């Protein structure tokens, strides 16, 4: 993708496609019977396989201009992304899609807090209010006991893992915060995804799950995760950051919990409890206030 693509593809249209694509992620993960780290590893590995050839052919010069510092920053972002995937995929084994996706989308709140703590960014009252509202909603979802665990799961554990995934995603955004302003899309995401895949493979190797012994259905699901949420989701979102204000991108991601919850109701017969719906609405409201209140939300 290059700058001229924006002349042919409306950035807001691309953003809408990306939100729909990422909304399918939780459903694909839930359909998979593979261990969560294995599913996460193959999702990212197949995404690398799809984007790396384009990066090598069309952006060889950009790779040569990539400084060691930028490459290291992208690798750190990739490690954070791996932690996000590993914890979030596992959370879906324990709690509902609605709770997991809503809680993992609290990442803008942690980005705002991290930017204030580590990047000395100014935080105004609106942002603070949004953070407090989102935290209150997350606490309500996690502590009211109204959430239903998945079979053999623990909803409290699942909710906690989703929050870990949100913190890790915030680390991913902060680590790659300024890179997209100076590094071309495909070299950036190739390094990030490669580091992410390597980290996830280390987690798989450290466990006792098989690496390749899976039926064809699982491989189709792995590929679906890469093509849908991977390429048409995260990669398009990174492209959109060049053409749409990052605050618009952040707020648009509030559509993911809504889309995932609707898909879970239709495809998994998973209806959120009243406590989850109420807490989720509070969380989304807090995220909206936080992202619209920031003057420079940044992006990954």
C-alpha positions as CSV (number, residue, x, y, z in Angstrom):
1,X,0.0,0.0,0.0
2,X,1.4,3.4,-0.8
3,X,0.2,7.0,-0.7
4,X,-1.6,6.8,-4.0
5,X,-3.9,4.1,-2.7
6,X,-5.7,6.7,-0.7
7,X,-6.8,8.3,-4.0
8,X,-8.6,5.0,-5.0
9,X,-9.7,3.7,-1.6
10,X,-11.6,6.1,0.8
11,X,-9.7,5.9,4.1
12,X,-13.0,5.9,6.1
13,X,-14.3,3.0,4.0
14,X,-11.1,1.1,4.6
15,X,-11.4,1.8,8.3
16,X,-15.0,0.4,8.3
17,X,-13.7,-2.8,6.6
18,X,-10.9,-3.0,9.2
19,X,-13.4,-2.8,12.1
20,X,-15.6,-5.5,10.6
21,X,-12.5,-7.7,10.1
22,X,-11.2,-7.4,13.6
23,X,-14.7,-8.1,14.9
24,X,-14.4,-11.6,13.5
25,X,-11.3,-12.4,15.5
26,X,-12.9,-13.6,18.7
27,X,-15.3,-15.8,16.8
28,X,-12.5,-17.5,14.9
29,X,-10.5,-18.0,18.1
30,X,-13.5,-19.5,19.8
31,X,-14.2,-21.9,16.9
32,X,-10.6,-23.2,17.1
33,X,-9.9,-26.2,19.3
34,X,-6.1,-25.5,19.2
35,X,-4.3,-24.2,22.3
36,X,-4.5,-20.5,22.5
37,X,-0.7,-19.9,22.0
38,X,-0.7,-22.2,18.9
39,X,-3.7,-20.3,17.3
40,X,-2.0,-17.0,18.1
41,X,1.3,-18.1,16.7
42,X,-0.1,-19.3,13.4
43,X,-2.3,-16.3,13.0
44,X,0.7,-14.1,13.1
45,X,3.0,-16.4,11.2
46,X,0.6,-16.6,8.3
47,X,0.2,-12.8,8.4
48,X,3.9,-12.5,8.1
49,X,3.9,-14.8,5.1
50,X,1.2,-12.6,3.4
51,X,2.9,-9.2,4.0
52,X,6.6,-10.0,3.8
53,X,6.7,-10.7,0.1
54,X,5.1,-7.3,-0.6
55,X,7.5,-5.6,1.8
56,X,10.5,-7.3,0.1
57,X,9.5,-6.5,-3.5
58,X,7.9,-3.1,-3.2
59,X,9.8,-1.7,-0.1
60,X,13.3,-3.0,-0.3
61,X,14.7,0.5,-0.2
62,X,12.7,1.3,2.9
63,X,14.1,-1.8,4.6
64,X,17.6,-0.6,3.8
65,X,16.8,2.8,5.4
66,X,15.4,1.3,8.5
67,X,17.7,2.2,11.4
68,X,18.8,-0.2,14.1
69,X,16.9,1.9,16.6
70,X,13.7,1.7,14.6
71,X,14.1,-2.0,14.0
72,X,14.6,-2.6,17.7
73,X,11.6,-0.4,18.6
74,X,9.5,-2.4,16.1
75,X,10.8,-5.7,17.6
76,X,9.8,-4.5,21.1
77,X,6.4,-3.6,19.8
78,X,6.1,-7.1,18.4
79,X,6.9,-8.7,21.7
80,X,4.2,-6.6,23.4
81,X,1.8,-7.6,20.6
82,X,2.7,-11.3,21.3
83,X,1.8,-10.9,25.0
84,X,-1.5,-9.2,23.9
85,X,-2.4,-12.1,21.6
86,X,-1.4,-14.9,24.1
87,X,-3.3,-13.4,27.0
88,X,-6.4,-12.4,25.0
89,X,-6.7,-15.7,23.1
90,X,-6.5,-17.5,26.4
91,X,-9.1,-15.2,28.0
92,X,-11.6,-16.4,25.4
93,X,-11.3,-19.9,26.8
94,X,-12.6,-18.7,30.2
95,X,-15.1,-15.8,29.7
96,X,-17.6,-14.6,27.2
97,X,-16.8,-12.9,23.9
98,X,-18.6,-9.7,25.0
99,X,-16.6,-9.4,28.2
100,X,-13.3,-10.4,26.7
101,X,-13.5,-8.1,23.7
102,X,-14.8,-5.1,25.7
103,X,-12.1,-5.4,28.3
104,X,-9.3,-5.9,25.9
105,X,-10.5,-2.7,24.1
106,X,-9.7,-0.7,27.2
107,X,-6.2,-0.3,25.7
108,X,-6.7,3.5,24.9
109,X,-7.2,4.1,28.6
110,X,-3.8,2.4,29.3
111,X,-2.2,4.3,26.4
112,X,-3.4,7.6,27.9
113,X,-2.1,6.6,31.3
114,X,1.2,5.3,29.9
115,X,1.7,8.4,27.8
116,X,1.3,10.6,30.8
117,X,3.6,8.5,33.0
118,X,6.4,7.7,30.6
119,X,6.1,10.3,27.8
120,X,5.3,13.3,29.9
121,X,2.1,14.0,27.9
122,X,-0.4,16.4,29.4
123,X,-3.6,14.7,30.6
124,X,-6.6,17.0,31.0
125,X,-9.7,16.5,33.2
126,X,-11.7,14.9,30.4
127,X,-9.1,12.2,29.9
128,X,-8.9,11.5,33.6
129,X,-12.7,11.3,33.8
130,X,-12.8,8.9,30.8
131,X,-10.1,6.7,32.5
132,X,-12.1,6.6,35.7
133,X,-15.3,5.7,34.0
134,X,-13.7,3.0,31.9
135,X,-12.0,1.5,35.0
136,X,-15.3,1.6,36.9
137,X,-17.0,-0.2,34.1
138,X,-14.2,-2.8,33.8
139,X,-14.4,-3.4,37.6
140,X,-18.2,-3.9,37.4
141,X,-17.8,-6.4,34.6
142,X,-15.1,-8.3,36.5
143,X,-16.4,-8.2,40.0
144,X,-20.2,-8.4,39.9
145,X,-20.2,-12.1,39.2
146,X,-22.8,-11.6,36.5
147,X,-20.6,-12.9,33.7
148,X,-20.9,-16.5,32.6
149,X,-17.8,-18.6,32.2
150,X,-17.2,-20.7,29.2
151,X,-17.3,-24.5,29.6
152,X,-14.5,-25.4,32.0
153,X,-13.4,-21.8,32.4
154,X,-13.2,-19.2,35.1
155,X,-14.8,-15.8,34.2
156,X,-12.7,-13.9,36.6
157,X,-9.5,-15.3,35.2
158,X,-10.7,-14.7,31.7
159,X,-11.6,-11.1,32.4
160,X,-8.2,-10.6,34.1
161,X,-6.4,-12.0,31.1
162,X,-8.3,-9.7,28.8
163,X,-7.1,-6.7,30.8
164,X,-3.5,-8.0,30.6
165,X,-4.1,-8.1,26.9
166,X,-5.2,-4.5,27.0
167,X,-2.1,-3.4,28.9
168,X,0.1,-5.3,26.4
169,X,-1.7,-3.7,23.5
170,X,-1.1,-0.3,25.1
171,X,2.6,-1.2,25.3
172,X,2.5,-2.1,21.6
173,X,1.0,1.2,20.7
174,X,3.4,3.2,22.9
175,X,6.5,1.3,21.6
176,X,5.6,2.0,18.0
177,X,4.0,5.4,18.8
178,X,6.0,7.7,16.4
179,X,7.4,5.1,14.0
180,X,4.5,5.1,11.6
181,X,5.3,8.8,10.9
182,X,8.7,7.9,9.5
183,X,8.7,4.2,8.6
184,X,6.7,2.8,5.7
185,X,3.8,0.5,6.5
186,X,5.0,-2.8,5.2
187,X,8.5,-2.8,6.6
188,X,7.1,-1.7,9.9
189,X,4.4,-4.4,10.2
190,X,6.8,-7.1,8.8
191,X,9.3,-6.5,11.6
192,X,6.6,-6.2,14.2
193,X,4.8,-9.4,13.1
194,X,8.0,-11.3,12.7
195,X,9.1,-10.4,16.3
196,X,5.6,-11.3,17.5
197,X,5.6,-14.7,15.7
198,X,9.1,-15.5,17.2
199,X,7.9,-14.7,20.7
200,X,4.7,-16.7,20.3
201,X,6.8,-19.7,18.9
202,X,9.0,-19.5,22.0
203,X,5.8,-19.8,24.2
204,X,4.5,-22.7,22.1
205,X,7.9,-24.5,22.3
206,X,8.0,-23.9,26.1
207,X,4.7,-25.8,26.4
208,X,3.7,-29.3,25.5
209,X,1.2,-28.5,22.8
210,X,1.8,-30.1,19.3
211,X,3.1,-27.6,16.7
212,X,1.8,-29.2,13.5
213,X,-0.5,-32.0,14.3
214,X,-3.9,-30.4,13.5
215,X,-6.8,-31.2,11.2
216,X,-7.5,-29.2,8.0
217,X,-10.3,-27.3,9.8
218,X,-7.8,-25.8,12.2
219,X,-5.4,-24.7,9.4
220,X,-8.3,-22.9,7.6
221,X,-9.1,-21.1,10.9
222,X,-5.5,-20.1,11.3
223,X,-5.4,-18.7,7.8
224,X,-8.8,-17.0,8.3
225,X,-7.4,-15.3,11.4
226,X,-4.4,-14.1,9.4
227,X,-6.4,-12.9,6.3
228,X,-9.3,-11.3,8.2
229,X,-8.3,-9.8,11.5
230,X,-4.6,-9.8,10.5
231,X,-4.3,-8.3,7.0
232,X,-7.7,-6.7,6.5
233,X,-7.9,-5.7,10.2
234,X,-4.7,-4.6,11.9
235,X,-2.7,-4.0,8.7
236,X,-5.4,-1.8,7.2
237,X,-5.8,0.0,10.6
238,X,-2.0,0.8,10.5
239,X,-2.5,2.1,6.9
240,X,-5.5,4.2,8.0
241,X,-3.3,6.0,10.6
242,X,-1.5,7.8,7.7
243,X,-4.8,9.2,6.4
244,X,-7.2,9.5,9.3
245,X,-6.7,11.2,12.6
246,X,-5.6,8.6,15.2
247,X,-8.4,9.7,17.5
248,X,-10.9,8.7,14.8
249,X,-9.1,5.3,14.5
250,X,-9.2,4.8,18.2
251,X,-12.8,5.6,18.6
252,X,-13.8,3.5,15.6
253,X,-12.3,0.5,17.4
254,X,-15.2,0.8,19.8
255,X,-17.1,-0.9,17.1
256,X,-15.2,-4.2,17.7
257,X,-16.9,-5.1,21.0
258,X,-20.3,-4.3,19.4
259,X,-19.6,-6.3,16.3
260,X,-18.0,-9.3,18.2
261,X,-20.9,-9.4,20.6
262,X,-23.5,-9.5,17.8
263,X,-21.5,-12.2,15.9
264,X,-21.2,-14.2,19.1
265,X,-25.0,-14.0,19.6
266,X,-25.6,-15.1,16.0
267,X,-23.0,-17.7,15.6
268,X,-22.3,-19.0,19.1
269,X,-25.7,-18.4,20.7
270,X,-23.9,-16.4,23.4
271,X,-26.1,-13.7,24.8
272,X,-24.3,-11.3,27.2
273,X,-25.7,-11.0,30.7
274,X,-27.3,-7.8,32.0
275,X,-24.2,-7.1,34.1
276,X,-21.9,-7.6,31.1
277,X,-24.1,-5.3,28.9
278,X,-24.3,-2.6,31.5
279,X,-20.6,-2.8,32.4
280,X,-19.6,-2.9,28.8
281,X,-21.6,0.2,28.0
282,X,-19.9,2.0,30.8
283,X,-16.5,0.9,29.6
284,X,-17.2,2.0,26.0
285,X,-18.4,5.3,27.2
286,X,-15.2,5.8,29.2
287,X,-13.0,4.8,26.3
288,X,-14.9,7.3,24.1
289,X,-14.4,10.1,26.5
290,X,-10.7,9.2,26.9
291,X,-9.9,8.9,23.2
292,X,-11.8,12.1,22.2
293,X,-10.3,14.0,25.0
294,X,-6.7,13.4,24.1
295,X,-5.1,16.0,21.8
296,X,-2.6,13.4,20.5
297,X,-3.7,9.9,21.0
298,X,-1.0,8.4,18.9
299,X,-1.1,5.0,17.2
300,X,0.6,1.7,16.7
